[in-house]
Amino acid sequence: MQITNYKTKQEEVVCTTIMPTRMIPDMVDDVRESLLTTPRSLSPKYFYDERGSELFDQICSTPEYYPTRTENHLLSRYAVDIINKTSPDQILELGSGYAVKTRRLFDACQETSQNCIYAPLDVCEEVLIEAAQKLSEEYDWLGLNPLLGDYHGGLGNLPATQGSHLFVFLGSTIGNFEHADAQDFINEVYKAMRYGDHLLIGVDRVKENHVLHAAYNDAQGITAEFNLNVLHVLNRELNANFNTEEFTHSATFNADKERIEMRLISNTDQHVHIDELGESIQFDRGEEILTEISQKYTYTGIEEMLKQANFTITDHYEDEDAYFSLVLASK
């Protein structure tokens, strides 16, 4: 593990780099494999540069995007119950972002006098540092141990700490995995935990098509800008020459697979060069790049996934419309 120190106005923030336990393709290899072959695709992890993270936070505030609002409501309602049942010495969040919703758990810790350390794991260094700065101001009692890493690279090198742990995986990020990959990931989380530890996971539910469609096609066009931002990432990191005005955002519900599929569609026949790959791509008008899936789950499907990993379901919290689930499970 490599440690990087950052000075803030208040105190020193220490960022621990988590080394992967298995090979993670770099962007060059990843893009070469996914974008140069058909059907074309990109990993959603490339959405989350600093600008992408800011845009996603804006998406979460749109009236159409129910997942964040509903999950936040569930956290506000049940956070004290969750903290009382887990008594965490450490809250470790996978894919933490700006830790906006996680604050509900910190509020509950404060209310129940549960001191703990927060260990946010994220791939974006800038986001980790900014979030740590804000949290140190808002919760002066909260210990902070930001972890810089990619959970896709494995969880075997997470730092060992004493006491009980609450692993947190919010935002229905599990929906970005294909079914088999989701099960493998849940199995891996279980393996990384110790007996008596808990997992809190947020999962989006199957629901009416019009609700799902609106959530991923907001009227302000922020989701479209977020989707197109991945092309700016490729332009910057791989010296490509994508013209975002020549692509259109698309998000539709695949009823057979019970998932939203987000794509970028070429508006015209066009030629794109990617210097770092030494390759050019010919896009035909109407040709698609799959940029993200968002799998939706039934109540039973969520619990079966966790039970297959040998978790014990402690509580299953859901809203009145059954739009979203928060599930607390233990090892």
Secondary structure by P-SEA (a helix, b strand, c coil): cbbbbbbcccbbbbbbbbbbccccccaaaaaaaccccccbbbbccccccaaaaaaaaaaaaccccaaaaaaaaaaaacaaaaaaaccccbbbbccccccccaaaaaaaaaaacbbbbbbbbbccaaaaaaaaaaaaaacccbbbbbbbcccccccccccccccbbbbbbcccccccccaaaaaaaaaaaaaaccccbbbbbbbbbbccaaaaaaaaccccaaaaaaaaaaaaaaaaacccccccccbbbbbbbcccccbbbbbbbbccccccccccccbbbbbccccccccbbbbbbcaaaaaaaaaaacccccbbbbcccccbbbbbbcc
